[in-house]
Amino acid sequence: MIKFLDLHSQYLSIKEEIDQAISNVISESAFIGGKYVSQFEENFADYQQAKYCVGVGNGTDALEIAIEALNLPKCGEIIVPANSFIASAETVSRLGHKIVFCDARSDDYTINIADLKKRITSNTVAIIAVHLYGHPCDMDPLLELAQEYNLKIIEDCAQAHGAEYKGQKVGAIGDLGCFSFYPGKNLGAFGDGGAIVTNSEDLAVRCRMIANHGRIAKYDHKFEGRNSRLDGLQAAILTVKLRHLDKWTDNRIMIANEYLERLKFIPEITLPVRQDWVKQVYHLFVIRHSNRDKIQAVLKDSGIQTGIHYPIALPKLEAYKGHGQENERGFSWECDNSLLSLPIGEHLSIQDDVNTVVNSITGGQNYKC
């Protein structure tokens, strides 16, 4: 069996450090707030080259809190890529704003700037730039549009821990950056967790207050907020994992390079493009094939786990039925039946696991429709 994700083997590789971190939190009863959360926030801000980091309960909360902290005009339009996880969109409508879906690029799957420009109106207030699959968006044009139209930019970095745009870590390039520490992420907790990073002290303070019942000091509530905490156990675990993240990322890039080199001769397969101005951290390695389901079935028969990210484009989901964009034409609307995520991660070896995956695919030239 070649697993798509192997969290147990990751744990075993750093077991002593993890067990000690958990033991420290338990022995000190440092479950909510305290030094372990503060330490992780400081470390993660430094890692992402941001001035401030606010730990929260999960990545979806991070997006919601970020949108709320910007104090955007009511019922404003926020542009969201059509190919992403639903959290990128649901946070918009749940806060009373209108989602406007735009297309993604067909080479690196990030936001399509040309299509986005067409969707900006006088009601547009923000853009959610999703660094999908670990590949950063082209941020310079987005920043130019934000300046021209007075828009806010929220970076959805749920799949892009440590990714870089022109040498700068993602997250604090726009107004706010939102991270998820769901266990399967490149930097994952042992449960839910999330964070917001920014270079704005005012936004950092407001995010922290929103996540903590509208307060900084105990019982001194300045406004109604919510409860969204990164707990001490998760923070301590993430602090340990953060020390290993660069090594794990290097391994992901090595595996991706092997896939790119060895699968480029298969004309039926469309490989992802890594732009020369990014550090792509390969949370996912996504290929396209017109007979995706057959390839996935063959790989499964060979004991190889795969994924589909994402099988239904956001505008076509039942959740957005009647939203008005389900029947549009564009890459994101049409590629969802061809996407296939191959296994990638520090648990794989090139000599054995990647060879097996590649050989299973290249041995299937009869996949053609």
Helices and strands as residue ranges (DSSP letters): H 7-13, H 15-28, H 35-47, E 52-56, H 59-69, E 77-81, H 87-94, E 98-102, H 113-119, E 124-130, G 132-134, H 139-149, E 152-156, E 164-165, E 168-169, E 176-180, E 194-198, H 201-211, H 232-242, H 245-263, E 278-279, E 285-288, H 292-301, G 314-316, G 318-320, H 331-334, E 339-342, I 350-354, H 355-362, G 365-367
